Amino acid sequence: MIRDLIAVVAALAVAGCAARAPALEGGGTVIPGGVPMAAEHTLTAGDEFEIRLPFAADYNDRVTVGMDGNVSPKQLGVV
């Protein structure tokens, strides 16, 4: 029982030393290996973004938000 308690305390102590993603102005974060992201962004008509699926490259696409707020990725149709 004491051994279990010591193991839990040691695990918590080590977990407290873990690095955190750096904070950005406005409350955003940086995803490891990615680009800085704002806390929130609403897509509007004309915005473009990429869909990347590392294990399903057939579905990778660059899409534009339509005037109706929908996008049409290849292989999926209107979403």
N, C-alpha and C positions, 0 to 999 in steps of 0.2 A: 504494500500500500504506500509506504514512504517512497519506494523506488518509483512508483507511478507518479506521485506528486512531484518528485524531483524532475522526472522526464517532462511533465507538462510545463513546469516552470521554465526549464531549459528551452523547450520549444517556443514558448512565448517570448523569452528573452531574445532568441535568435530571430524570430519573426519581426520583432520591433526594430531590428537593424536593417530590414529590407529597404531598398531604395524606392522612392516614389517618383512618378512622372513630374517633371517641372511644371509649375502652374504658370498660366499666361494671364495677361491683363484681361479682365472681364470674366474670369472664372473658367476659361478653357483649359485643356490639357494637351499634352503631346503624346500621341500613341507611339510606342517604341517602333522605330523603323518607319514611321509615317510622317505626316505633315501636321503642323499645329492645327488644332480644331477649336472653333469658337464653341461656347456653351450651347448655342442653339442657332440654327439657320433654317429659314423657311424657303423652300424652292418656289420660284415663280416662273411664269411663262417666259420662255427664251433661255432659261438656265440650262447649261450642259453639264453632264457628269458621266463618269465612267463606271461601269459595272464590271468588276473583276472577280472571278471565281477561280482560285488557284487549281482546283481539282476538276473543274468542268470548263475548260477554256472555250468550248463551243458556245457558251453563253456570255462570254466577254463581249462588251459592246460600249459604245459611246452614244448616249441618248440626249435628246433635247426635250424639255418640258413643253408640251403644247399649250395653246391658248385655253384649252379646257382643263388643264392641270394634269393631264394624263401623259404617260410616256409609252413608247412602243419598242421595247427591246426585241432584237431578232430572236427567233425561236419561241418567244412568249406571247407576242401580240400586245394589245392595249392593256395597260395596267393603270 
